[in-house]
Amino acid sequence: MLEIRSESYKAQIDAINKAHEDEIKKRDKIFNEYNKTLDKITKKYEEDKKELTNKKKKEIKDIVEKYHDDPDGLAREIADKFGFNYEE
């Protein structure tokens, strides 16, 4: 009888350990997927931010070319475009 209980307890402990290992593997897989996704989002954000910066640089260049003979007009246009306050 004692031997049967001992085997039963051993089987239960083995089942618990197996379940624990499976949970750890699932957790690690989820964590790895999270890190990969976060890296992709971060990279995409940096690319979009760089693209936006380049777009603003182009806009400023176009404004400067348009108002190259009118400094006040240039200042007003840049202020309006980018949310600055222009004061004479």
PDB file of N, CA, C and O in Angstrom:
ATOM      1  N   MET A   1       0.813  -1.180   0.000  1.00  0.00           N
ATOM      2  CA  MET A   1       0.000   0.000   0.000  1.00  0.00           C
ATOM      3  C   MET A   1       0.875   1.270   0.000  1.00  0.00           C
ATOM      4  O   MET A   1       0.599   2.223  -0.729  1.00  0.00           O
ATOM      5  N   LEU A   2       1.915   1.264   0.816  1.00  0.00           N
ATOM      6  CA  LEU A   2       2.824   2.405   0.894  1.00  0.00           C
ATOM      7  C   LEU A   2       3.526   2.632  -0.445  1.00  0.00           C
ATOM      8  O   LEU A   2       3.739   3.772  -0.858  1.00  0.00           O
ATOM      9  N   GLU A   3       3.876   1.552  -1.108  1.00  0.00           N
ATOM     10  CA  GLU A   3       4.541   1.654  -2.408  1.00  0.00           C
ATOM     11  C   GLU A   3       3.611   2.257  -3.460  1.00  0.00           C
ATOM     12  O   GLU A   3       4.062   3.030  -4.304  1.00  0.00           O
ATOM     13  N   ILE A   4       2.364   1.927  -3.425  1.00  0.00           N
ATOM     14  CA  ILE A   4       1.383   2.456  -4.377  1.00  0.00           C
ATOM     15  C   ILE A   4       1.220   3.973  -4.158  1.00  0.00           C
ATOM     16  O   ILE A   4       1.182   4.741  -5.120  1.00  0.00           O
ATOM     17  N   ARG A   5       1.126   4.390  -2.902  1.00  0.00           N
ATOM     18  CA  ARG A   5       1.027   5.812  -2.593  1.00  0.00           C
ATOM     19  C   ARG A   5       2.280   6.562  -3.043  1.00  0.00           C
ATOM     20  O   ARG A   5       2.191   7.648  -3.615  1.00  0.00           O
ATOM     21  N   SER A   6       3.415   5.988  -2.788  1.00  0.00           N
ATOM     22  CA  SER A   6       4.674   6.610  -3.184  1.00  0.00           C
ATOM     23  C   SER A   6       4.728   6.794  -4.697  1.00  0.00           C
ATOM     24  O   SER A   6       5.137   7.851  -5.177  1.00  0.00           O
ATOM     25  N   GLU A   7       4.322   5.782  -5.446  1.00  0.00           N
ATOM     26  CA  GLU A   7       4.297   5.875  -6.916  1.00  0.00           C
ATOM     27  C   GLU A   7       3.275   6.921  -7.364  1.00  0.00           C
ATOM     28  O   GLU A   7       3.515   7.658  -8.320  1.00  0.00           O
ATOM     29  N   SER A   8       2.155   6.982  -6.682  1.00  0.00           N
ATOM     30  CA  SER A   8       1.119   7.960  -7.015  1.00  0.00           C
ATOM     31  C   SER A   8       1.640   9.382  -6.784  1.00  0.00           C
ATOM     32  O   SER A   8       1.470  10.257  -7.633  1.00  0.00           O
ATOM     33  N   TYR A   9       2.272   9.603  -5.635  1.00  0.00           N
ATOM     34  CA  TYR A   9       2.851  10.911  -5.350  1.00  0.00           C
ATOM     35  C   TYR A   9       3.929  11.282  -6.357  1.00  0.00           C
ATOM     36  O   TYR A   9       4.017  12.428  -6.799  1.00  0.00           O
ATOM     37  N   LYS A  10       4.739  10.307  -6.711  1.00  0.00           N
ATOM     38  CA  LYS A  10       5.795  10.553  -7.701  1.00  0.00           C
ATOM     39  C   LYS A  10       5.176  10.932  -9.042  1.00  0.00           C
ATOM     40  O   LYS A  10       5.654  11.853  -9.704  1.00  0.00           O
ATOM     41  N   ALA A  11       4.128  10.238  -9.445  1.00  0.00           N
ATOM     42  CA  ALA A  11       3.446  10.546 -10.703  1.00  0.00           C
ATOM     43  C   ALA A  11       2.844  11.947 -10.651  1.00  0.00           C
ATOM     44  O   ALA A  11       2.904  12.682 -11.637  1.00  0.00           O
ATOM     45  N   GLN A  12       2.268  12.322  -9.521  1.00  0.00           N
ATOM     46  CA  GLN A  12       1.689  13.652  -9.378  1.00  0.00           C
ATOM     47  C   GLN A  12       2.777  14.730  -9.435  1.00  0.00           C
ATOM     48  O   GLN A  12       2.606  15.762 -10.084  1.00  0.00           O
ATOM     49  N   ILE A  13       3.872  14.486  -8.763  1.00  0.00           N
ATOM     50  CA  ILE A  13       4.984  15.441  -8.785  1.00  0.00           C
ATOM     51  C   ILE A  13       5.540  15.574 -10.201  1.00  0.00           C
ATOM     52  O   ILE A  13       5.836  16.681 -10.651  1.00  0.00           O
ATOM     53  N   ASP A  14       5.682  14.458 -10.897  1.00  0.00           N
ATOM     54  CA  ASP A  14       6.163  14.505 -12.284  1.00  0.00           C
ATOM     55  C   ASP A  14       5.204  15.307 -13.157  1.00  0.00           C
ATOM     56  O   ASP A  14       5.639  16.100 -13.992  1.00  0.00           O
ATOM     57  N   ALA A  15       3.893  15.103 -12.966  1.00  0.00           N
ATOM     58  CA  ALA A  15       2.894  15.845 -13.745  1.00  0.00           C
ATOM     59  C   ALA A  15       2.970  17.342 -13.443  1.00  0.00           C
ATOM     60  O   ALA A  15       2.869  18.167 -14.351  1.00  0.00           O
ATOM     61  N   ILE A  16       3.146  17.686 -12.181  1.00  0.00           N
ATOM     62  CA  ILE A  16       3.257  19.100 -11.789  1.00  0.00           C
ATOM     63  C   ILE A  16       4.519  19.717 -12.387  1.00  0.00           C
ATOM     64  O   ILE A  16       4.481  20.831 -12.910  1.00  0.00           O
ATOM     65  N   ASN A  17       5.627  19.001 -12.310  1.00  0.00           N
ATOM     66  CA  ASN A  17       6.883  19.501 -12.888  1.00  0.00           C
ATOM     67  C   ASN A  17       6.773  19.680 -14.393  1.00  0.00           C
ATOM     68  O   ASN A  17       7.284  20.658 -14.938  1.00  0.00           O
ATOM     69  N   LYS A  18       6.117  18.753 -15.067  1.00  0.00           N
ATOM     70  CA  LYS A  18       5.931  18.830 -16.523  1.00  0.00           C
ATOM     71  C   LYS A  18       5.072  20.053 -16.865  1.00  0.00           C
ATOM     72  O   LYS A  18       5.385  20.805 -17.788  1.00  0.00           O
ATOM     73  N   ALA A  19       3.985  20.237 -16.108  1.00  0.00           N
ATOM     74  CA  ALA A  19       3.118  21.394 -16.340  1.00  0.00           C
ATOM     75  C   ALA A  19       3.886  22.695 -16.113  1.00  0.00           C
ATOM     76  O   ALA A  19       3.711  23.662 -16.854  1.00  0.00           O
ATOM     77  N   HIS A  20       4.719  22.714 -15.105  1.00  0.00           N
ATOM     78  CA  HIS A  20       5.532  23.897 -14.804  1.00  0.00           C
ATOM     79  C   HIS A  20       6.506  24.186 -15.954  1.00  0.00           C
ATOM     80  O   HIS A  20       6.650  25.334 -16.374  1.00  0.00           O
ATOM     81  N   GLU A  21       7.157  23.167 -16.447  1.00  0.00           N
ATOM     82  CA  GLU A  21       8.082  23.338 -17.580  1.00  0.00           C
ATOM     83  C   GLU A  21       7.339  23.865 -18.799  1.00  0.00           C
ATOM     84  O   GLU A  21       7.830  24.754 -19.494  1.00  0.00           O
ATOM     85  N   ASP A  22       6.146  23.313 -19.060  1.00  0.00           N
ATOM     86  CA  ASP A  22       5.355  23.769 -20.202  1.00  0.00           C
ATOM     87  C   ASP A  22       4.973  25.237 -20.058  1.00  0.00           C
ATOM     88  O   ASP A  22       5.024  25.993 -21.028  1.00  0.00           O
ATOM     89  N   GLU A  23       4.593  25.637 -18.863  1.00  0.00           N
ATOM     90  CA  GLU A  23       4.239  27.034 -18.611  1.00  0.00           C
ATOM     91  C   GLU A  23       5.434  27.955 -18.821  1.00  0.00           C
ATOM     92  O   GLU A  23       5.296  29.039 -19.388  1.00  0.00           O
ATOM     93  N   ILE A  24       6.593  27.528 -18.371  1.00  0.00           N
ATOM     94  CA  ILE A  24       7.808  28.331 -18.554  1.00  0.00           C
ATOM     95  C   ILE A  24       8.129  28.474 -20.040  1.00  0.00           C
ATOM     96  O   ILE A  24       8.510  29.556 -20.486  1.00  0.00           O
ATOM     97  N   LYS A  25       7.981  27.406 -20.802  1.00  0.00           N
ATOM     98  CA  LYS A  25       8.237  27.466 -22.245  1.00  0.00           C
ATOM     99  C   LYS A  25       7.255  28.409 -22.924  1.00  0.00           C
ATOM    100  O   LYS A  25       7.643  29.204 -23.779  1.00  0.00           O
ATOM    101  N   LYS A  26       5.968  28.322 -22.541  1.00  0.00           N
ATOM    102  CA  LYS A  26       4.958  29.215 -23.120  1.00  0.00           C
ATOM    103  C   LYS A  26       5.271  30.677 -22.778  1.00  0.00           C
ATOM    104  O   LYS A  26       5.179  31.560 -23.629  1.00  0.00           O
ATOM    105  N   ARG A  27       5.644  30.912 -21.509  1.00  0.00           N
ATOM    106  CA  ARG A  27       5.966  32.270 -21.074  1.00  0.00           C
ATOM    107  C   ARG A  27       7.157  32.818 -21.858  1.00  0.00           C
ATOM    108  O   ARG A  27       7.136  33.965 -22.303  1.00  0.00           O
ATOM    109  N   ASP A  28       8.186  32.003 -22.024  1.00  0.00           N
ATOM    110  CA  ASP A  28       9.373  32.429 -22.767  1.00  0.00           C
ATOM    111  C   ASP A  28       9.038  32.723 -24.222  1.00  0.00           C
ATOM    112  O   ASP A  28       9.547  33.685 -24.797  1.00  0.00           O
ATOM    113  N   LYS A  29       8.184  31.900 -24.817  1.00  0.00           N
ATOM    114  CA  LYS A  29       7.784  32.114 -26.214  1.00  0.00           C
ATOM    115  C   LYS A  29       7.026  33.440 -26.346  1.00  0.00           C
ATOM    116  O   LYS A  29       7.278  34.220 -27.265  1.00  0.00           O
ATOM    117  N   ILE A  30       6.105  33.680 -25.426  1.00  0.00           N
ATOM    118  CA  ILE A  30       5.342  34.928 -25.443  1.00  0.00           C
ATOM    119  C   ILE A  30       6.272  36.120 -25.230  1.00  0.00           C
ATOM    120  O   ILE A  30       6.137  37.138 -25.910  1.00  0.00           O
ATOM    121  N   PHE A  31       7.198  36.006 -24.310  1.00  0.00           N
ATOM    122  CA  PHE A  31       8.146  37.087 -24.038  1.00  0.00           C
ATOM    123  C   PHE A  31       9.004  37.376 -25.274  1.00  0.00           C
ATOM    124  O   PHE A  31       9.243  38.538 -25.600  1.00  0.00           O
ATOM    125  N   ASN A  32       9.464  36.335 -25.957  1.00  0.00           N
ATOM    126  CA  ASN A  32      10.257  36.526 -27.174  1.00  0.00           C
ATOM    127  C   ASN A  32       9.444  37.205 -28.265  1.00  0.00           C
ATOM    128  O   ASN A  32       9.949  38.091 -28.955  1.00  0.00           O
ATOM    129  N   GLU A  33       8.190  36.799 -28.428  1.00  0.00           N
ATOM    130  CA  GLU A  33       7.322  37.435 -29.424  1.00  0.00           C
ATOM    131  C   GLU A  33       7.087  38.901 -29.072  1.00  0.00           C
ATOM    132  O   GLU A  33       7.076  39.765 -29.950  1.00  0.00           O
ATOM    133  N   TYR A  34       6.902  39.171 -27.797  1.00  0.00           N
ATOM    134  CA  TYR A  34       6.729  40.546 -27.339  1.00  0.00           C
ATOM    135  C   TYR A  34       7.949  41.384 -27.696  1.00  0.00           C
ATOM    136  O   TYR A  34       7.812  42.487 -28.225  1.00  0.00           O
ATOM    137  N   ASN A  35       9.138  40.869 -27.411  1.00  0.00           N
ATOM    138  CA  ASN A  35      10.367  41.609 -27.715  1.00  0.00           C
ATOM    139  C   ASN A  35      10.529  41.846 -29.207  1.00  0.00           C
ATOM    140  O   ASN A  35      10.929  42.935 -29.619  1.00  0.00           O
ATOM    141  N   LYS A  36      10.224  40.838 -30.025  1.00  0.00           N
ATOM    142  CA  LYS A  36      10.323  41.004 -31.479  1.00  0.00           C
ATOM    143  C   LYS A  36       9.356  42.071 -31.964  1.00  0.00           C
ATOM    144  O   LYS A  36       9.712  42.923 -32.778  1.00  0.00           O
ATOM    145  N   THR A  37       8.123  42.018 -31.456  1.00  0.00           N
ATOM    146  CA  THR A  37       7.119  42.997 -31.866  1.00  0.00           C
ATOM    147  C   THR A  37       7.512  44.397 -31.428  1.00  0.00           C
ATOM    148  O   THR A  37       7.376  45.352 -32.193  1.00  0.00           O
ATOM    149  N   LEU A  38       7.995  44.520 -30.208  1.00  0.00           N
ATOM    150  CA  LEU A  38       8.445  45.816 -29.705  1.00  0.00           C
ATOM    151  C   LEU A  38       9.593  46.362 -30.545  1.00  0.00           C
ATOM    152  O   LEU A  38       9.624  47.557 -30.840  1.00  0.00           O
ATOM    153  N   ASP A  39      10.529  45.515 -30.934  1.00  0.00           N
ATOM    154  CA  ASP A  39      11.640  45.942 -31.790  1.00  0.00           C
ATOM    155  C   ASP A  39      11.133  46.440 -33.133  1.00  0.00           C
ATOM    156  O   ASP A  39      11.611  47.456 -33.638  1.00  0.00           O
ATOM    157  N   LYS A  40      10.161  45.729 -33.723  1.00  0.00           N
ATOM    158  CA  LYS A  40       9.598  46.139 -35.014  1.00  0.00           C
ATOM    159  C   LYS A  40       8.906  47.488 -34.897  1.00  0.00           C
ATOM    160  O   LYS A  40       9.068  48.359 -35.752  1.00  0.00           O
ATOM    161  N   ILE A  41       8.133  47.652 -33.827  1.00  0.00           N
ATOM    162  CA  ILE A  41       7.417  48.917 -33.631  1.00  0.00           C
ATOM    163  C   ILE A  41       8.402  50.058 -33.420  1.00  0.00           C
ATOM    164  O   ILE A  41       8.224  51.145 -33.970  1.00  0.00           O
ATOM    165  N   THR A  42       9.430  49.818 -32.635  1.00  0.00           N
ATOM    166  CA  THR A  42      10.442  50.853 -32.378  1.00  0.00           C
ATOM    167  C   THR A  42      11.153  51.247 -33.660  1.00  0.00           C
ATOM    168  O   THR A  42      11.360  52.432 -33.922  1.00  0.00           O
ATOM    169  N   LYS A  43      11.526  50.254 -34.461  1.00  0.00           N
ATOM    170  CA  LYS A  43      12.207  50.526 -35.729  1.00  0.00           C
ATOM    171  C   LYS A  43      11.297  51.319 -36.663  1.00  0.00           C
ATOM    172  O   LYS A  43      11.744  52.270 -37.304  1.00  0.00           O
ATOM    173  N   LYS A  44      10.019  50.932 -36.744  1.00  0.00           N
ATOM    174  CA  LYS A  44       9.063  51.621 -37.610  1.00  0.00           C
ATOM    175  C   LYS A  44       8.875  53.064 -37.135  1.00  0.00           C
ATOM    176  O   LYS A  44       8.798  53.986 -37.946  1.00  0.00           O
ATOM    177  N   TYR A  45       8.801  53.249 -35.819  1.00  0.00           N
ATOM    178  CA  TYR A  45       8.654  54.596 -35.259  1.00  0.00           C
ATOM    179  C   TYR A  45       9.840  55.468 -35.643  1.00  0.00           C
ATOM    180  O   TYR A  45       9.667  56.609 -36.069  1.00  0.00           O
ATOM    181  N   GLU A  46      11.042  54.929 -35.491  1.00  0.00           N
ATOM    182  CA  GLU A  46      12.245  55.702 -35.825  1.00  0.00           C
ATOM    183  C   GLU A  46      12.268  56.055 -37.316  1.00  0.00           C
ATOM    184  O   GLU A  46      12.641  57.169 -37.683  1.00  0.00           O
ATOM    185  N   GLU A  47      11.869  55.111 -38.175  1.00  0.00           N
ATOM    186  CA  GLU A  47      11.836  55.388 -39.618  1.00  0.00           C
ATOM    187  C   GLU A  47      10.811  56.473 -39.933  1.00  0.00           C
ATOM    188  O   GLU A  47      11.083  57.388 -40.710  1.00  0.00           O
ATOM    189  N   ASP A  48       9.616  56.363 -39.318  1.00  0.00           N
ATOM    190  CA  ASP A  48       8.574  57.363 -39.554  1.00  0.00           C
ATOM    191  C   ASP A  48       8.995  58.735 -39.043  1.00  0.00           C
ATOM    192  O   ASP A  48       8.729  59.752 -39.683  1.00  0.00           O
ATOM    193  N   LYS A  49       9.658  58.758 -37.879  1.00  0.00           N
ATOM    194  CA  LYS A  49      10.124  60.020 -37.305  1.00  0.00           C
ATOM    195  C   LYS A  49      11.163  60.663 -38.231  1.00  0.00           C
ATOM    196  O   LYS A  49      11.137  61.873 -38.457  1.00  0.00           O
ATOM    197  N   LYS A  50      12.072  59.846 -38.761  1.00  0.00           N
ATOM    198  CA  LYS A  50      13.098  60.349 -39.674  1.00  0.00           C
ATOM    199  C   LYS A  50      12.447  60.877 -40.950  1.00  0.00           C
ATOM    200  O   LYS A  50      12.830  61.928 -41.465  1.00  0.00           O
ATOM    201  N   GLU A  51      11.464  60.142 -41.451  1.00  0.00           N
ATOM    202  CA  GLU A  51      10.768  60.564 -42.660  1.00  0.00           C
ATOM    203  C   GLU A  51      10.049  61.881 -42.417  1.00  0.00           C
ATOM    204  O   GLU A  51      10.071  62.765 -43.273  1.00  0.00           O
ATOM    205  N   LEU A  52       9.414  62.023 -41.266  1.00  0.00           N
ATOM    206  CA  LEU A  52       8.730  63.257 -40.931  1.00  0.00           C
ATOM    207  C   LEU A  52       9.714  64.412 -40.843  1.00  0.00           C
ATOM    208  O   LEU A  52       9.430  65.509 -41.325  1.00  0.00           O
ATOM    209  N   THR A  53      10.855  64.177 -40.237  1.00  0.00           N
ATOM    210  CA  THR A  53      11.882  65.212 -40.139  1.00  0.00           C
ATOM    211  C   THR A  53      12.344  65.636 -41.528  1.00  0.00           C
ATOM    212  O   THR A  53      12.490  66.828 -41.801  1.00  0.00           O
ATOM    213  N   ASN A  54      12.571  64.669 -42.400  1.00  0.00           N
ATOM    214  CA  ASN A  54      12.975  64.995 -43.772  1.00  0.00           C
ATOM    215  C   ASN A  54      11.877  65.769 -44.490  1.00  0.00           C
ATOM    216  O   ASN A  54      12.161  66.679 -45.269  1.00  0.00           O
ATOM    217  N   LYS A  55      10.623  65.406 -44.227  1.00  0.00           N
ATOM    218  CA  LYS A  55       9.505  66.113 -44.849  1.00  0.00           C
ATOM    219  C   LYS A  55       9.473  67.560 -44.375  1.00  0.00           C
ATOM    220  O   LYS A  55       9.264  68.468 -45.180  1.00  0.00           O
ATOM    221  N   LYS A  56       9.679  67.787 -43.076  1.00  0.00           N
ATOM    222  CA  LYS A  56       9.689  69.157 -42.553  1.00  0.00           C
ATOM    223  C   LYS A  56      10.855  69.953 -43.134  1.00  0.00           C
ATOM    224  O   LYS A  56      10.705  71.131 -43.458  1.00  0.00           O
ATOM    225  N   LYS A  57      12.011  69.314 -43.264  1.00  0.00           N
ATOM    226  CA  LYS A  57      13.162  69.992 -43.857  1.00  0.00           C
ATOM    227  C   LYS A  57      12.843  70.439 -45.276  1.00  0.00           C
ATOM    228  O   LYS A  57      13.200  71.544 -45.684  1.00  0.00           O
ATOM    229  N   LYS A  58      12.164  69.568 -46.029  1.00  0.00           N
ATOM    230  CA  LYS A  58      11.795  69.908 -47.406  1.00  0.00           C
ATOM    231  C   LYS A  58      10.799  71.060 -47.414  1.00  0.00           C
ATOM    232  O   LYS A  58      10.907  71.972 -48.233  1.00  0.00           O
ATOM    233  N   GLU A  59       9.830  71.019 -46.501  1.00  0.00           N
ATOM    234  CA  GLU A  59       8.861  72.113 -46.421  1.00  0.00           C
ATOM    235  C   GLU A  59       9.560  73.435 -46.124  1.00  0.00           C
ATOM    236  O   GLU A  59       9.258  74.455 -46.744  1.00  0.00           O
ATOM    237  N   ILE A  60      10.488  73.419 -45.181  1.00  0.00           N
ATOM    238  CA  ILE A  60      11.226  74.646 -44.828  1.00  0.00           C
ATOM    239  C   ILE A  60      12.029  75.141 -46.024  1.00  0.00           C
ATOM    240  O   ILE A  60      12.066  76.339 -46.305  1.00  0.00           O
ATOM    241  N   LYS A  61      12.668  74.214 -46.723  1.00  0.00           N
ATOM    242  CA  LYS A  61      13.448  74.595 -47.904  1.00  0.00           C
ATOM    243  C   LYS A  61      12.544  75.247 -48.945  1.00  0.00           C
ATOM    244  O   LYS A  61      12.901  76.268 -49.532  1.00  0.00           O
ATOM    245  N   ASP A  62      11.371  74.654 -49.174  1.00  0.00           N
ATOM    246  CA  ASP A  62      10.435  75.221 -50.148  1.00  0.00           C
ATOM    247  C   ASP A  62       9.955  76.608 -49.727  1.00  0.00           C
ATOM    248  O   ASP A  62       9.822  77.505 -50.560  1.00  0.00           O
ATOM    249  N   ILE A  63       9.700  76.777 -48.440  1.00  0.00           N
ATOM    250  CA  ILE A  63       9.258  78.080 -47.932  1.00  0.00           C
ATOM    251  C   ILE A  63      10.370  79.115 -48.097  1.00  0.00           C
ATOM    252  O   ILE A  63      10.116  80.240 -48.528  1.00  0.00           O
ATOM    253  N   VAL A  64      11.586  78.739 -47.759  1.00  0.00           N
ATOM    254  CA  VAL A  64      12.719  79.661 -47.885  1.00  0.00           C
ATOM    255  C   VAL A  64      12.907  80.059 -49.346  1.00  0.00           C
ATOM    256  O   VAL A  64      13.152  81.229 -49.641  1.00  0.00           O
ATOM    257  N   GLU A  65      12.796  79.108 -50.251  1.00  0.00           N
ATOM    258  CA  GLU A  65      12.935  79.429 -51.682  1.00  0.00           C
ATOM    259  C   GLU A  65      11.816  80.356 -52.143  1.00  0.00           C
ATOM    260  O   GLU A  65      12.038  81.255 -52.955  1.00  0.00           O
ATOM    261  N   LYS A  66      10.610  80.131 -51.618  1.00  0.00           N
ATOM    262  CA  LYS A  66       9.459  80.943 -52.025  1.00  0.00           C
ATOM    263  C   LYS A  66       9.571  82.379 -51.502  1.00  0.00           C
ATOM    264  O   LYS A  66       9.206  83.323 -52.203  1.00  0.00           O
ATOM    265  N   TYR A  67      10.073  82.544 -50.281  1.00  0.00           N
ATOM    266  CA  TYR A  67      10.129  83.859 -49.649  1.00  0.00           C
ATOM    267  C   TYR A  67      11.553  84.400 -49.531  1.00  0.00           C
ATOM    268  O   TYR A  67      11.837  85.167 -48.611  1.00  0.00           O
ATOM    269  N   HIS A  68      12.440  84.026 -50.424  1.00  0.00           N
ATOM    270  CA  HIS A  68      13.841  84.440 -50.280  1.00  0.00           C
ATOM    271  C   HIS A  68      14.028  85.963 -50.340  1.00  0.00           C
ATOM    272  O   HIS A  68      15.010  86.479 -49.805  1.00  0.00           O
ATOM    273  N   ASP A  69      13.114  86.681 -50.973  1.00  0.00           N
ATOM    274  CA  ASP A  69      13.216  88.147 -51.050  1.00  0.00           C
ATOM    275  C   ASP A  69      12.354  88.843 -50.005  1.00  0.00           C
ATOM    276  O   ASP A  69      12.350  90.073 -49.943  1.00  0.00           O
ATOM    277  N   ASP A  70      11.629  88.100 -49.189  1.00  0.00           N
ATOM    278  CA  ASP A  70      10.695  88.693 -48.225  1.00  0.00           C
ATOM    279  C   ASP A  70      10.914  88.064 -46.842  1.00  0.00           C
ATOM    280  O   ASP A  70      10.239  87.097 -46.489  1.00  0.00           O
ATOM    281  N   PRO A  71      11.862  88.613 -46.055  1.00  0.00           N
ATOM    282  CA  PRO A  71      12.165  88.033 -44.744  1.00  0.00           C
ATOM    283  C   PRO A  71      10.969  88.008 -43.797  1.00  0.00           C
ATOM    284  O   PRO A  71      10.784  87.046 -43.051  1.00  0.00           O
ATOM    285  N   ASP A  72      10.141  89.087 -43.826  1.00  0.00           N
ATOM    286  CA  ASP A  72       8.962  89.107 -42.952  1.00  0.00           C
ATOM    287  C   ASP A  72       7.957  88.041 -43.378  1.00  0.00           C
ATOM    288  O   ASP A  72       7.373  87.358 -42.536  1.00  0.00           O
ATOM    289  N   GLY A  73       7.763  87.904 -44.657  1.00  0.00           N
ATOM    290  CA  GLY A  73       6.855  86.859 -45.168  1.00  0.00           C
ATOM    291  C   GLY A  73       7.374  85.475 -44.815  1.00  0.00           C
ATOM    292  O   GLY A  73       6.605  84.582 -44.459  1.00  0.00           O
ATOM    293  N   LEU A  74       8.676  85.310 -44.917  1.00  0.00           N
ATOM    294  CA  LEU A  74       9.302  84.040 -44.557  1.00  0.00           C
ATOM    295  C   LEU A  74       9.061  83.728 -43.080  1.00  0.00           C
ATOM    296  O   LEU A  74       8.689  82.608 -42.729  1.00  0.00           O
ATOM    297  N   ALA A  75       9.272  84.711 -42.230  1.00  0.00           N
ATOM    298  CA  ALA A  75       9.082  84.517 -40.791  1.00  0.00           C
ATOM    299  C   ALA A  75       7.623  84.193 -40.475  1.00  0.00           C
ATOM    300  O   ALA A  75       7.341  83.296 -39.681  1.00  0.00           O
ATOM    301  N   ARG A  76       6.687  84.933 -41.105  1.00  0.00           N
ATOM    302  CA  ARG A  76       5.260  84.671 -40.873  1.00  0.00           C
ATOM    303  C   ARG A  76       4.865  83.273 -41.348  1.00  0.00           C
ATOM    304  O   ARG A  76       4.141  82.561 -40.652  1.00  0.00           O
ATOM    305  N   GLU A  77       5.325  82.891 -42.501  1.00  0.00           N
ATOM    306  CA  GLU A  77       4.975  81.571 -43.063  1.00  0.00           C
ATOM    307  C   GLU A  77       5.520  80.438 -42.191  1.00  0.00           C
ATOM    308  O   GLU A  77       4.807  79.473 -41.916  1.00  0.00           O
ATOM    309  N   ILE A  78       6.753  80.546 -41.763  1.00  0.00           N
ATOM    310  CA  ILE A  78       7.329  79.512 -40.894  1.00  0.00           C
ATOM    311  C   ILE A  78       6.588  79.480 -39.554  1.00  0.00           C
ATOM    312  O   ILE A  78       6.326  78.406 -39.012  1.00  0.00           O
ATOM    313  N   ALA A  79       6.254  80.647 -39.028  1.00  0.00           N
ATOM    314  CA  ALA A  79       5.507  80.704 -37.769  1.00  0.00           C
ATOM    315  C   ALA A  79       4.140  80.036 -37.924  1.00  0.00           C
ATOM    316  O   ALA A  79       3.726  79.251 -37.070  1.00  0.00           O
ATOM    317  N   ASP A  80       3.450  80.349 -39.006  1.00  0.00           N
ATOM    318  CA  ASP A  80       2.131  79.744 -39.241  1.00  0.00           C
ATOM    319  C   ASP A  80       2.230  78.233 -39.459  1.00  0.00           C
ATOM    320  O   ASP A  80       1.430  77.459 -38.932  1.00  0.00           O
ATOM    321  N   LYS A  81       3.198  77.845 -40.221  1.00  0.00           N
ATOM    322  CA  LYS A  81       3.343  76.434 -40.588  1.00  0.00           C
ATOM    323  C   LYS A  81       3.717  75.556 -39.412  1.00  0.00           C
ATOM    324  O   LYS A  81       3.245  74.423 -39.314  1.00  0.00           O
ATOM    325  N   PHE A  82       4.548  76.052 -38.527  1.00  0.00           N
ATOM    326  CA  PHE A  82       5.090  75.212 -37.451  1.00  0.00           C
ATOM    327  C   PHE A  82       4.640  75.644 -36.050  1.00  0.00           C
ATOM    328  O   PHE A  82       5.153  75.146 -35.048  1.00  0.00           O
ATOM    329  N   GLY A  83       3.674  76.577 -35.988  1.00  0.00           N
ATOM    330  CA  GLY A  83       3.089  76.916 -34.704  1.00  0.00           C
ATOM    331  C   GLY A  83       3.885  77.860 -33.819  1.00  0.00           C
ATOM    332  O   GLY A  83       3.730  77.851 -32.598  1.00  0.00           O
ATOM    333  N   PHE A  84       4.734  78.672 -34.428  1.00  0.00           N
ATOM    334  CA  PHE A  84       5.493  79.660 -33.663  1.00  0.00           C
ATOM    335  C   PHE A  84       4.701  80.961 -33.610  1.00  0.00           C
ATOM    336  O   PHE A  84       3.772  81.164 -34.391  1.00  0.00           O
ATOM    337  N   ASN A  85       5.070  81.831 -32.695  1.00  0.00           N
ATOM    338  CA  ASN A  85       4.470  83.170 -32.642  1.00  0.00           C
ATOM    339  C   ASN A  85       5.416  84.131 -33.366  1.00  0.00           C
ATOM    340  O   ASN A  85       6.608  84.196 -33.067  1.00  0.00           O
ATOM    341  N   TYR A  86       4.860  84.870 -34.319  1.00  0.00           N
ATOM    342  CA  TYR A  86       5.665  85.849 -35.051  1.00  0.00           C
ATOM    343  C   TYR A  86       5.327  87.222 -34.528  1.00  0.00           C
ATOM    344  O   TYR A  86       4.161  87.613 -34.497  1.00  0.00           O
ATOM    345  N   GLU A  87       6.346  87.959 -34.114  1.00  0.00           N
ATOM    346  CA  GLU A  87       6.167  89.323 -33.659  1.00  0.00           C
ATOM    347  C   GLU A  87       7.182  90.212 -34.374  1.00  0.00           C
ATOM    348  O   GLU A  87       8.363  89.883 -34.481  1.00  0.00           O
ATOM    349  N   GLU A  88       6.693  91.321 -34.849  1.00  0.00           N
ATOM    350  CA  GLU A  88       7.579  92.259 -35.540  1.00  0.00           C
ATOM    351  C   GLU A  88       8.268  93.157 -34.560  1.00  0.00           C
ATOM    352  O   GLU A  88       9.056  94.015 -34.958  1.00  0.00           O
TER     353      GLU A  88
END
